[in-house]
Amino acid sequence: MTSGDEPDAAADTLEGGPRRGHVRKTGPSRHEGRRGETGSRPRGPRGRTSYGRRPRGRGVPLPLLLPALLGLAFLILPLLALLVRAPWSTLPDQLTSAEVWQALRLSLVCATSATLVCLVLGVPLAWLLARTDFPGRGLVRALVTLPLVLPPVVGGVALLLALGRNGIVGQWLDSWFGITLPFTTTGVVVAETFVALPFLVISVEGTLRAADPRYEEAATTLGASRFTAFRRVTLPLIAPGIAAGAVLAWARALGEFGATITFAGNFPGRTQTMPLAVYLALQNNPEAAIALSLVLLAVSIAVLAGLRDRWMTTS
């Protein structure tokens, strides 16, 4: 026995519990030892807790900082040059000229038409890839995303071989229905749809995979058909993904050049879209080329601003 508290503890043990009126204190509790006498967490500067904080960076290493700044300058410098060298005084006249307005109107009409075709074809295709299992689904997904990495000129050549007047399918369209797609406005829409469709499919498929399929299953157990469940339940759930994919597809179609000039040609008023007009005007009228480039730049910035809440937020 080395202290006065130990006999009391032994007596308590023998008698089955502490004696009435006796309060035993063997030492600070676990919470008191962690939080201190006041029972609160220790505070650091500005009232923040001294533990559980995320460590802050102590500076960027120079071997990483220099390439990062060079890359940023490489991306920003051409855009700044476009803004600096823009003919701001004659810009209204350039944008209201007949040639520029013709190309602008044709581009808007064709890009919107291509986006509508992408919606009709792409949303069911995305649903098929996200909601069903079938042999070769990975191969189908790879083929769907192939135009993303395929050079646009190669896509235009492939469209000519498939839908041209002597193409695999185009010869039958010409002989049976009298439909000729190359070097027409419809050909522009076809070329833009070919390069823009994967953007919508990828966006909608990702949204479908993130959506809970139990809502569709609940709708089918209540008597709804699969198409009714898709129309009344799935579409409202994935509407933001469809909108984002449609915006991306529209912007991609608006800026398409290689497949359009290869499959549809460059005929003013019929197939000459804004990118083609920029390329042609750069040889004869550089100010008009800069004005059209500014319009395309403004469209790109608007697309990024519209998708900011979806892709450009940090967690």
Phi and psi in degrees as a GROMACS rama.xvg file:
@    title "Ramachandran Plot"
@    xaxis  label "Phi"
@    yaxis  label "Psi"
@TYPE xy
-111.148  -11.2712  THR-2
-143.506  165.468  SER-3
-77.5876  -16.01  GLY-4
-83.51  -23.7836  ASP-5
-68.7779  -38.5175  GLU-6
-61.4822  -41.3809  PRO-7
-60.5955  -40.3596  ASP-8
-65.0813  -39.495  ALA-9
-66.2318  -40.0956  ALA-10
-64.6136  -39.9444  ALA-11
-61.0539  -40.6442  ASP-12
-64.8578  -42.4007  THR-13
-68.8363  -35.86  LEU-14
-87.53  0.553932  GLU-15
90.3369  6.71892  GLY-16
162.839  175.797  GLY-17
-71.2122  149.921  PRO-18
-71.575  146.478  ARG-19
-62.0957  135.212  ARG-20
83.8364  -1.92456  GLY-21
-108.315  126.51  HIS-22
-108.272  122.085  VAL-23
-104.023  132.222  ARG-24
-128.499  110.435  LYS-25
-93.4042  -10.5315  THR-26
153.95  175.428  GLY-27
-66.1858  141.494  PRO-28
-70.5571  169.795  SER-29
-63.5435  -39.9523  ARG-30
-71.3733  -36.4086  HIS-31
-67.5723  -38.7587  GLU-32
-67.5018  -26.7497  GLY-33
-86.0959  -39.4064  ARG-34
-99.0953  -11.0396  ARG-35
93.3664  -173.068  GLY-36
-69.6161  -30.5625  GLU-37
-84.8264  -7.8112  THR-38
78.2791  13.8054  GLY-39
-116.924  159.98  SER-40
-69.1101  144.174  ARG-41
-62.8746  139.245  PRO-42
-104.855  143.593  ARG-43
-101.275  -160.733  GLY-44
-62.3962  143.266  PRO-45
60.7512  28.0075  ARG-46
78.8341  7.69297  GLY-47
-87.0433  152.607  ARG-48
-67.151  147.612  THR-49
-84.2404  -4.8246  SER-50
-137.776  160.293  TYR-51
83.0767  9.61939  GLY-52
-91.4349  148.992  ARG-53
-75.4676  134.232  ARG-54
-68.4239  141.698  PRO-55
-93.3464  149.98  ARG-56
-66.8704  147.474  GLY-57
-104.68  25.6855  ARG-58
115.711  155.827  GLY-59
-94.0958  132.037  VAL-60
-61.3823  141.278  PRO-61
-60.4572  -38.49  LEU-62
-63.596  -20.9529  PRO-63
-93.4924  -32.2288  LEU-64
-68.3552  -43.9663  LEU-65
-64.4781  -48.6385  LEU-66
-62.8831  -34.1892  PRO-67
-64.5744  -43.4726  ALA-68
-66.7825  -37.9631  LEU-69
-64.9868  -41.2096  LEU-70
-64.2481  -40.3303  GLY-71
-64.4903  -42.0419  LEU-72
-66.0036  -37.3311  ALA-73
-62.5827  -34.7976  PHE-74
-80.5976  -34.3547  LEU-75
-86.6539  -33.1023  ILE-76
-58.4274  -45.6589  LEU-77
-62.3034  -36.3739  PRO-78
-68.1636  -39.6366  LEU-79
-64.9169  -38.3439  LEU-80
-63.4359  -37.4741  ALA-81
-64.2139  -39.4484  LEU-82
-73.0587  -37.1144  LEU-83
-70.1897  -42.0907  VAL-84
-87.2524  4.55864  ARG-85
-68.8708  138.622  ALA-86
-80.4077  77.5894  PRO-87
-63.6381  -32.9016  TRP-88
-69.4042  -35.4236  SER-89
-103.715  8.98512  THR-90
-60.9788  -44.8005  LEU-91
-58.7428  -39.8363  PRO-92
-67.0086  -37.1125  ASP-93
-66.3371  -41.7926  GLN-94
-74.6069  -21.3225  LEU-95
-99.1479  4.55177  THR-96
-69.3405  159.194  SER-97
-64.5506  -41.626  ALA-98
-67.1349  -44.5744  GLU-99
-66.1769  -45.1695  VAL-100
-64.4926  -35.0246  TRP-101
-64.2267  -46.595  GLN-102
-66.3963  -38.7756  ALA-103
-64.584  -45.419  LEU-104
-63.657  -43.7606  ARG-105
-64.0973  -39.141  LEU-106
-64.2414  -44.6797  SER-107
-63.8009  -42.1748  LEU-108
-66.2954  -46.1596  VAL-109
-68.8759  -40.6802  CYS-110
-65.1798  -39.6675  ALA-111
-67.5052  -41.4201  THR-112
-64.3935  -41.5799  SER-113
-64.2726  -37.1923  ALA-114
-65.4692  -39.7119  THR-115
-63.393  -40.7639  LEU-116
-64.2384  -40.1421  VAL-117
-61.575  -38.8688  CYS-118
-65.2858  -42.4306  LEU-119
-66.3222  -39.7336  VAL-120
-92.1694  -34.0924  LEU-121
-79.3158  -37.0559  GLY-122
-65.1651  -47.6555  VAL-123
-61.799  -36.8839  PRO-124
-65.3062  -40.1989  LEU-125
-64.6682  -40.1301  ALA-126
-63.3003  -39.4872  TRP-127
-63.3395  -40.1591  LEU-128
-74.1679  -28.8209  LEU-129
-92.5925  -28.5443  ALA-130
-112.244  -10.192  ARG-131
-124.08  153.686  THR-132
-113.812  125.207  ASP-133
-147.847  156.085  PHE-134
-62.4066  134.39  PRO-135
80.732  20.8702  GLY-136
-65.3297  -36.6685  ARG-137
-62.9797  -39.229  GLY-138
-66.6148  -39.938  LEU-139
-63.9031  -41.9438  VAL-140
-63.7374  -38.5267  ARG-141
-64.7625  -39.4911  ALA-142
-68.2611  -34.3312  LEU-143
-66.474  -39.1837  VAL-144
-86.7278  -3.0465  THR-145
-59.8599  -40.5698  LEU-146
-61.0447  -15.7568  PRO-147
-66.7925  -34.311  LEU-148
-107.692  -10.688  VAL-149
-74.7055  132.561  LEU-150
-57.5289  134.199  PRO-151
-57.7531  -33.422  PRO-152
-64.5481  -38.6751  VAL-153
-64.799  -37.6851  VAL-154
-62.461  -39.4241  GLY-155
-64.4111  -40.5  GLY-156
-64.4165  -40.6938  VAL-157
-64.13  -38.3847  ALA-158
-65.252  -38.8081  LEU-159
-61.8889  -42.5853  LEU-160
-69.8588  -24.5718  LEU-161
-94.2326  -44.2739  ALA-162
-115.393  4.00112  LEU-163
-68.0373  175.262  GLY-164
-62.7021  -30.0341  ARG-165
-109.04  17.0241  ASN-166
-76.8023  176.117  GLY-167
-61.7551  -44.2556  ILE-168
-101.857  -32.2139  VAL-169
-62.5515  -32.6619  GLY-170
-65.8112  -33.4017  GLN-171
-75.912  -35.1908  TRP-172
-63.7533  -36.367  LEU-173
-74.0596  -42.2568  ASP-174
-78.7594  -34.3613  SER-175
-87.1601  -45.181  TRP-176
-114.723  -6.2452  PHE-177
69.5738  26.9075  GLY-178
-97.7678  124.077  ILE-179
-121.408  118.176  THR-180
-91.5179  -41.8262  LEU-181
-63.0486  145.997  PRO-182
60.8264  34.9637  PHE-183
-132.023  167.689  THR-184
-63.7036  -36.2542  THR-185
-62.9116  -34.9169  THR-186
-63.2  -34.4565  GLY-187
-62.6143  -44.0446  VAL-188
-63.271  -40.5033  VAL-189
-63.8884  -44.7139  VAL-190
-64.2497  -42.6077  ALA-191
-68.333  -35.0165  GLU-192
-65.0788  -37.7205  THR-193
-62.123  -39.8368  PHE-194
-87.8888  -19.8694  VAL-195
-96.6397  -22.5021  ALA-196
-58.407  -41.6776  LEU-197
-60.3605  -31.9052  PRO-198
-62.5851  -42.9566  PHE-199
-70.9911  -39.9914  LEU-200
-63.1338  -44.237  VAL-201
-64.2756  -42.6424  ILE-202
-64.9653  -45.7041  SER-203
-70.9022  -37.5943  VAL-204
-63.9129  -40.9903  GLU-205
-63.4075  -38.2331  GLY-206
-67.7505  -38.214  THR-207
-65.3138  -38.5872  LEU-208
-68.7804  -29.1523  ARG-209
-80.3906  -23.3818  ALA-210
-75.4261  149.14  ALA-211
-79.4216  118.765  ASP-212
-73.3022  -7.97795  PRO-213
-67.6717  -24.3264  ARG-214
-65.3736  -41.0901  TYR-215
-65.2204  -41.5453  GLU-216
-64.1419  -38.4312  GLU-217
-64.6805  -38.9402  ALA-218
-65.7515  -39.1519  ALA-219
-69.9114  -33.9508  THR-220
-68.8263  -22.326  THR-221
-86.9203  4.53279  LEU-222
107.744  -1.80147  GLY-223
-79.5083  145.068  ALA-224
-74.3723  169  SER-225
-63.2022  -39.3192  ARG-226
-69.1296  -38.0866  PHE-227
-65.6069  -41.0525  THR-228
-62.8267  -38.5806  ALA-229
-66.0769  -42.0857  PHE-230
-74.4436  -38.8583  ARG-231
-95.5124  -21.7031  ARG-232
-115.318  -52.8647  VAL-233
-70.0015  -46.3311  THR-234
-58.5694  -45.2418  LEU-235
-62.1074  -31.5081  PRO-236
-69.6881  -37.5918  LEU-237
-101.373  13.3593  ILE-238
-57.0206  -42.2367  ALA-239
-61.2574  -39.2218  PRO-240
-66.6064  -37.583  GLY-241
-65.6136  -42.082  ILE-242
-62.9219  -44.1676  ALA-243
-64.0317  -42.3949  ALA-244
-65.1966  -36.696  GLY-245
-66.4222  -39.2386  ALA-246
-65.2303  -43.4801  VAL-247
-63.3544  -43.2035  LEU-248
-64.0811  -40.236  ALA-249
-65.1306  -42.7944  TRP-250
-65.8449  -39.4551  ALA-251
-66.4699  -41.0097  ARG-252
-66.1797  -36.7612  ALA-253
-65.3302  -33.5865  LEU-254
-97.5066  9.59882  GLY-255
-70.1963  137.286  GLU-256
-129.255  -56.4509  PHE-257
-62.6409  -51.8002  GLY-258
-66.8205  -32.4707  ALA-259
-68.3098  -48.3168  THR-260
-70.139  -26.7197  ILE-261
-79.6918  -40.1835  THR-262
-93.7616  -34.983  PHE-263
-111.266  -11.8349  ALA-264
80.6508  -168.451  GLY-265
-135.635  73.6417  ASN-266
-108.128  117.956  PHE-267
-58.6779  133.477  PRO-268
84.242  -13.1311  GLY-269
-122.755  -45.1953  ARG-270
-132.786  -0.953898  THR-271
-83.7546  100.324  GLN-272
-87.433  -178.123  THR-273
-62.8768  -45.6302  MET-274
-59.9023  -39.044  PRO-275
-67.2298  -37.47  LEU-276
-66.5293  -35.7921  ALA-277
-62.7323  -45.5505  VAL-278
-63.0991  -41.394  TYR-279
-73.5189  -40.3245  LEU-280
-70.5123  -24.4438  ALA-281
-63.9129  -23.0762  LEU-282
-86.3734  -30.0926  GLN-283
-114.069  -38.0085  ASN-284
-136.447  84.9079  ASN-285
-60.4381  -32.3541  PRO-286
-65.304  -38.7602  GLU-287
-65.9284  -36.5643  ALA-288
-63.8929  -40.7607  ALA-289
-66.4292  -39.5676  ILE-290
-63.1787  -43.5775  ALA-291
-66.7669  -36.108  LEU-292
-63.9459  -37.9189  SER-293
-64.0467  -37.3517  LEU-294
-63.7506  -45.5423  VAL-295
-64.312  -36.4598  LEU-296
-64.3154  -41.8233  LEU-297
-63.3735  -38.0816  ALA-298
-64.9674  -42.1969  VAL-299
-62.8644  -41.5562  SER-300
-65.449  -38.3611  ILE-301
-64.6024  -37.5523  ALA-302
-64.9815  -44.6593  VAL-303
-63.4224  -38.6127  LEU-304
-65.8875  -37.0581  ALA-305
-69.154  -30.5637  GLY-306
-96.0941  10.0244  LEU-307
-60.9888  -46.418  ARG-308
-68.5349  -17.8945  ASP-309
-92.8921  -41.9372  ARG-310
-116.93  -16.8014  TRP-311
-111.286  19.1246  MET-312
-97.8177  152.267  THR-313
-105.097  146.473  THR-314
